[in-house]
Structure formats: C-alpha cells, structure tokens
Amino acid sequence: MKKILCICLSSTIQRTITFSKLALTQVNRSQKYRQDASGKAVNSARVLNQLEKGCVTTLCPLGSDNQDLFLNLAKKDDLELAYVTIPGATRECWTLLDRTAETTTELVVGEPALPPESKGEIEKAEIKLLKYITDILPSVDAVLLAGSRPVIWSEDLYATIAGITKDNGKIFLADYIGKDLEESLKSAVPDIIKINDEEFCRTFGLTYPAVEEELKSEITKKSAEYKNIFVITRGCKSTFAARKGEFFECPAENVKAVNTTACGDSFNAGFIYEYVRSGDMTAALQKGTWCAARNAELEVPGGV
C-alpha cells in the first residue's frame, strides 16, 4: 500500500445546508443540515481513505475553542488524524445548496484574529508541525499540501515543507497559489502543481481567460522549464496537464451536480492516488476526473 500525507493548514468545520429553494432577503428554512471535518487537504484525505482505507494520514492545526467538534467529525469518517492545538477557533464555512436552481453557494469565514500574546504559542505549534512532517516522511510516498496559508504561519512555511519533502525524495503535490507558490518555485519546485486556469494565468502573467492554444503552450513550456508536472483544471471543461514538456488532456465528466464543493480536492486525491501507484499520467488524470465527478454527485464535501 502506498502512503500519502495530506497537510491542511486551513482546517475548517464545514456546514452544508440544503434548501428546496433559496431566496435572498427572505426567511429560508432548510431541508437538511450536515457537518464535516473539512479544509482542502482534509477533503482530499477523506476521498483517499475511501479509495483505499489506511492509505492516508492527515496533519492539521486545530483551534482549542472547537477542536473537539472537529476531532469527532474526523473520527466519524475514520480519518487518521495528527494535529497540533493552536489558540482560538478553527474556522467555519457554510455551503448553501439550492435544489431548485441546482446551485452551490459557499460562505467562507476567515480565521478569527488572535491576540499578539499568542505569537509564542503559534511559533511552538509550527515547530511541532515541521517535526511531525520530518518524522513521518520516511514512511510515506507522497505529500499533498493544499489550501491557503493563514497569516499566523511563517511566510516561508510552504516552501520549507516543500523543501523537506523533496530532500527526502518524496513526491510533493502543491495546490496553493500566490507568494507561497512563487517561493516554492524559487527554492523547492513541487513535483506536481495543480491549480485552475485562472490561477495559472495570474501566476505566470497570462491574460485570463487565455486562448486555449496559448494556455496549452504555456503549460507545456512551464513543465519543461521546471522539469515537473502541471495540472490545470478548468471547471466543466477538459483538464490540461503537462509533464516535463509533454502535453496531456483529459475530458471532464458531464454529471448532475448536487454539491460542487471540494471537486478540486477530490480530483487531487484521485490524481495523487493513481500517480504514486503507477506513474501513469493518463490514468492519474482519469482517476482524478472520476473522483471529482463522483464528489459533485454527493452532498458531502470530499466523497466518492
């Protein structure tokens, strides 16, 4: 069995609320309501654990105010969870499902601000995170780091994690953007960069939306330049990818979507699961696409 470490520094308690019809400025009464342990890499871990039980460990920070709720939700999904406790509360997100309009609306609430005196506790938690990663790396085959970096963490933390992973000869999948990705590209190029087309254009100075042929060309060039893999998802359109200058394309599945939250995270799970097993780009893209489609058909964020 191949083992994967999923790292999520923006842990989330996800609340999914289903309405027969959602109307702004009116009282709306829900049909259903569910809670899940979430965050991008946590969603990926839930899918991985469904693909092969026991193949994934999840590492995340949890706010002391509501960590028990998160732990109980993770236990419900039988997730193998490692965590460090930080001051304050784990952030919360709400997903609103409108059955009539067949739409998904996600409300993301940022992490509550921490008082200045918490800085020392955060620094200690960061050291614990890095030690855990260093200790577990010999026993895993790949690391998936996904999601935004909350401002409480060091600006170079993502690049540091990428560097530690690559120094240990493990596959590193990065699903993050902005300065964190730019710093990683300078010091420890991720083996796999998975972002959407808008994020790719913004990162590498292309006009969005880009002409398809231009986008294909740039993805191929970047993968050759960095000697790695780029995977660019495009919503309901086909996925573009390139490995060291070789271009790939995988059609998306046309499904009746129930909840599109975590489709990208589910794609990550399927892709990394197959890639570490076979190294086959085509099979990995197909597996990622299949997982994303199955997730869209379910209410749970991160399920197949």
C-alpha positions as CSV (number, residue, x, y, z in Angstrom):
1,M,0.0,0.0,0.0
2,K,1.3,3.5,-0.9
3,K,1.0,6.0,1.9
4,I,0.2,9.7,1.4
5,L,0.4,12.6,3.9
6,C,-2.2,15.3,3.5
7,I,-1.3,18.7,5.1
8,C,-4.1,21.2,5.7
9,L,-3.1,24.5,7.5
10,S,-6.6,26.0,7.0
11,S,-8.7,23.4,8.7
12,T,-12.4,24.0,8.5
13,I,-15.7,22.9,10.1
14,Q,-17.9,22.7,7.1
15,R,-21.7,23.0,7.4
16,T,-23.8,22.0,4.4
17,I,-27.4,23.3,4.4
18,T,-29.9,22.1,1.8
19,F,-32.9,24.2,0.7
20,S,-35.7,23.4,-1.7
21,K,-35.3,27.0,-2.9
22,L,-33.1,29.7,-1.6
23,A,-34.3,33.3,-1.7
24,L,-32.2,36.3,-0.7
25,T,-33.7,38.8,1.8
26,Q,-36.3,36.2,2.9
27,V,-36.5,33.6,5.7
28,N,-35.3,30.3,4.3
29,R,-36.0,27.0,6.1
30,S,-33.6,24.2,5.3
31,Q,-34.4,20.6,4.3
32,K,-31.2,19.1,5.5
33,Y,-28.1,20.0,7.5
34,R,-24.8,18.3,7.9
35,Q,-21.3,19.0,9.5
36,D,-18.0,17.7,8.3
37,A,-14.3,18.0,9.1
38,S,-13.0,19.9,6.1
39,G,-10.4,22.1,4.6
40,K,-8.9,21.3,1.1
41,A,-6.4,18.6,2.1
42,V,-8.8,17.1,4.7
43,N,-11.4,16.7,1.9
44,S,-8.7,15.0,-0.2
45,A,-7.9,12.7,2.7
46,R,-11.5,11.7,3.1
47,V,-11.6,10.6,-0.6
48,L,-8.2,8.8,-0.4
49,N,-9.4,6.9,2.6
50,Q,-12.5,5.8,0.6
51,L,-10.3,4.7,-2.3
52,E,-8.1,2.6,0.0
53,K,-8.6,2.5,3.7
54,G,-5.5,3.3,5.7
55,C,-3.5,4.9,2.8
56,V,-3.6,8.4,4.2
57,T,-2.6,10.4,7.2
58,T,-3.9,14.0,7.7
59,L,-2.0,16.7,9.6
60,C,-3.6,20.0,10.6
61,P,-3.7,22.6,13.3
62,L,-6.9,22.9,15.3
63,G,-8.2,25.8,17.4
64,S,-8.6,24.9,21.0
65,D,-12.1,26.5,21.2
66,N,-13.7,24.0,19.0
67,Q,-11.2,21.2,18.3
68,D,-13.3,18.6,20.0
69,L,-16.0,19.1,17.4
70,F,-13.5,18.7,14.5
71,L,-12.0,15.6,16.1
72,N,-15.4,14.0,16.5
73,L,-16.3,14.7,12.9
74,A,-12.9,13.3,11.7
75,K,-13.5,10.2,13.8
76,K,-16.9,9.7,12.1
77,D,-15.1,9.5,8.8
78,D,-12.4,7.2,10.3
79,L,-9.7,9.7,9.3
80,E,-6.2,9.0,10.7
81,L,-5.6,12.5,12.0
82,A,-2.5,14.1,13.5
83,Y,-2.9,17.7,14.8
84,V,-1.4,20.5,16.8
85,T,-3.5,22.7,19.0
86,I,-3.4,26.5,18.5
87,P,-5.2,29.3,20.3
88,G,-8.6,30.4,19.2
89,A,-11.1,28.6,16.9
90,T,-10.9,26.5,13.8
91,R,-12.6,28.5,11.0
92,E,-16.1,27.6,9.8
93,C,-17.6,27.6,6.3
94,W,-21.2,27.2,5.2
95,T,-22.3,25.6,1.9
96,L,-25.8,26.5,0.7
97,L,-27.4,24.1,-1.7
98,D,-30.4,25.3,-3.7
99,R,-32.3,22.2,-5.1
100,T,-34.5,24.3,-7.4
101,A,-31.7,26.3,-9.0
102,E,-29.2,23.5,-8.7
103,T,-26.6,25.9,-7.3
104,T,-23.9,25.7,-4.7
105,T,-23.0,28.8,-2.7
106,E,-20.1,28.7,-0.3
107,L,-19.6,31.2,2.5
108,V,-16.0,31.1,3.9
109,V,-15.4,32.7,7.3
110,G,-11.8,33.7,7.9
111,E,-10.0,32.6,11.0
112,P,-10.7,34.8,14.0
113,A,-7.9,37.2,14.8
114,L,-5.5,36.1,17.5
115,P,-4.2,38.4,20.2
116,P,-0.4,39.4,20.0
117,E,0.4,37.3,23.0
118,S,-0.5,34.2,21.1
119,K,2.6,34.6,18.9
120,G,4.8,32.3,21.0
121,E,2.2,29.5,21.0
122,I,1.9,29.7,17.2
123,E,5.7,29.5,16.9
124,K,5.8,26.4,19.1
125,A,2.9,24.8,17.1
126,E,4.8,25.5,13.8
127,I,7.9,23.7,15.2
128,K,5.7,20.8,16.2
129,L,4.2,20.7,12.7
130,L,7.6,20.6,11.0
131,K,8.9,18.0,13.4
132,Y,5.9,15.7,12.7
133,I,6.4,16.1,8.9
134,T,10.2,15.3,9.3
135,D,9.4,12.2,11.4
136,I,6.7,10.8,9.2
137,L,8.3,11.4,5.8
138,P,10.4,8.2,5.8
139,S,7.1,6.2,6.0
140,V,5.1,7.9,3.2
141,D,5.4,8.0,-0.6
142,A,3.9,11.4,-1.2
143,V,2.8,14.7,0.4
144,L,-0.2,16.8,-0.6
145,L,-0.2,20.3,0.7
146,A,-3.4,22.3,-0.2
147,G,-5.2,25.4,0.7
148,S,-4.4,29.0,1.6
149,R,-1.8,29.8,4.4
150,P,-3.4,31.6,7.3
151,V,-1.4,34.7,8.2
152,I,-0.5,33.2,11.6
153,W,2.1,31.0,9.9
154,S,5.6,32.0,8.7
155,E,5.7,33.3,5.2
156,D,8.2,30.7,4.1
157,L,6.4,27.7,5.7
158,Y,5.0,26.2,2.5
159,A,8.4,26.5,0.8
160,T,10.0,24.9,3.8
161,I,7.6,22.0,3.7
162,A,8.2,21.5,0.0
163,G,12.0,21.5,0.6
164,I,11.8,19.0,3.4
165,T,9.6,16.7,1.3
166,K,11.9,16.9,-1.7
167,D,15.1,16.4,0.4
168,N,13.5,13.1,1.5
169,G,12.9,12.1,-2.1
170,K,9.1,12.1,-1.8
171,I,6.5,13.2,-4.4
172,F,5.2,16.7,-3.5
173,L,1.8,17.9,-4.8
174,A,1.2,21.6,-4.3
175,D,-2.3,23.1,-4.5
176,Y,-1.8,26.6,-3.4
177,I,-1.1,29.9,-5.2
178,G,0.3,33.4,-4.8
179,K,3.5,34.2,-2.9
180,D,3.6,30.7,-1.4
181,L,3.8,29.1,-4.8
182,E,6.3,31.7,-6.0
183,E,8.6,31.0,-3.1
184,S,8.3,27.2,-3.6
185,L,9.3,27.6,-7.2
186,K,12.4,29.5,-6.2
187,S,13.7,27.1,-3.6
188,A,12.0,23.7,-3.9
189,V,10.0,23.2,-7.1
190,P,6.9,20.9,-6.4
191,D,6.8,17.7,-8.4
192,I,3.2,18.4,-9.2
193,I,1.5,21.8,-9.3
194,K,-2.3,21.6,-9.5
195,I,-4.2,24.8,-9.9
196,N,-7.1,26.1,-12.0
197,D,-6.7,28.0,-15.3
198,E,-7.4,31.4,-13.7
199,E,-4.8,30.8,-11.0
200,F,-2.3,29.7,-13.6
201,C,-2.8,32.8,-15.7
202,R,-2.4,35.1,-12.7
203,T,0.7,33.3,-11.5
204,F,2.5,33.4,-14.9
205,G,1.3,36.7,-16.3
206,L,-1.2,35.5,-18.9
207,T,-4.4,37.3,-19.7
208,Y,-7.5,35.5,-18.3
209,P,-9.3,33.8,-19.9
210,A,-6.5,32.7,-22.1
211,V,-6.9,31.3,-25.6
212,E,-6.9,27.5,-25.4
213,E,-3.9,27.0,-27.7
214,E,-1.9,29.7,-25.8
215,L,-2.8,28.0,-22.4
216,K,-1.7,24.6,-23.7
217,S,1.6,26.1,-25.0
218,E,2.3,27.9,-21.7
219,I,1.5,24.8,-19.5
220,T,3.8,22.7,-21.7
221,K,6.6,25.3,-21.6
222,K,6.4,25.7,-17.8
223,S,6.5,22.0,-17.2
224,A,9.6,21.8,-19.3
225,E,11.2,24.8,-17.6
226,Y,10.6,23.4,-14.1
227,K,11.0,19.8,-15.0
228,N,7.8,18.9,-13.2
229,I,4.1,18.3,-13.7
230,F,1.4,21.0,-14.1
231,V,-2.2,20.0,-13.8
232,I,-4.7,22.8,-14.8
233,T,-8.4,22.1,-14.0
234,R,-11.0,24.2,-15.9
235,G,-14.3,23.6,-14.2
236,C,-16.6,21.6,-16.6
237,K,-14.1,21.8,-19.4
238,S,-11.3,19.3,-20.0
239,T,-8.3,19.2,-17.8
240,F,-4.9,20.3,-19.3
241,A,-1.7,18.9,-18.0
242,A,2.0,18.6,-18.9
243,R,4.9,16.6,-17.6
244,K,8.4,17.8,-18.5
245,G,7.2,19.3,-21.8
246,E,4.8,16.5,-22.8
247,F,1.1,17.7,-23.0
248,F,-1.9,15.7,-21.8
249,E,-5.6,16.4,-21.9
250,C,-8.5,14.6,-20.1
251,P,-12.2,15.3,-20.8
252,A,-14.4,16.2,-17.9
253,E,-17.4,14.0,-17.0
254,N,-20.9,15.5,-17.5
255,V,-22.9,14.9,-14.3
256,K,-25.9,16.2,-12.5
257,A,-24.2,18.1,-9.7
258,V,-25.5,18.1,-6.1
259,N,-22.6,19.9,-4.4
260,T,-19.6,21.1,-6.3
261,T,-17.7,22.0,-3.1
262,A,-14.4,20.0,-2.9
263,C,-14.4,18.8,-6.5
264,G,-10.9,20.1,-6.9
265,D,-9.8,18.4,-3.7
266,S,-11.4,15.1,-4.8
267,F,-9.5,15.5,-8.1
268,N,-6.3,15.9,-6.2
269,A,-7.0,12.7,-4.2
270,G,-7.7,10.6,-7.3
271,F,-4.7,12.0,-9.2
272,I,-2.1,11.5,-6.5
273,Y,-3.5,8.1,-5.5
274,E,-3.1,6.8,-9.0
275,Y,0.2,8.6,-9.8
276,V,2.1,7.2,-6.8
277,R,0.8,3.8,-7.7
278,S,1.6,3.7,-11.4
279,G,3.3,6.9,-12.5
280,D,0.9,6.9,-15.4
281,M,-0.2,10.4,-16.3
282,T,-3.2,9.4,-18.3
283,A,-4.5,7.0,-15.7
284,A,-3.9,9.6,-12.9
285,L,-5.9,12.3,-14.8
286,Q,-8.7,9.9,-15.4
287,K,-8.8,8.9,-11.8
288,G,-8.8,12.5,-10.6
289,T,-11.6,13.3,-13.1
290,W,-13.7,10.3,-11.9
291,C,-13.3,11.3,-8.2
292,A,-14.3,14.9,-9.0
293,A,-17.4,13.8,-10.8
294,R,-18.4,11.4,-8.0
295,N,-17.9,14.1,-5.4
296,A,-20.2,16.5,-7.4
297,E,-23.0,13.9,-7.2
298,L,-22.9,13.8,-3.4
299,E,-23.7,16.3,-0.5
300,V,-20.6,15.5,1.5
301,P,-17.6,17.7,0.6
302,G,-14.9,15.2,-0.4
303,G,-16.6,11.9,-1.1
304,V,-16.8,9.3,-3.8
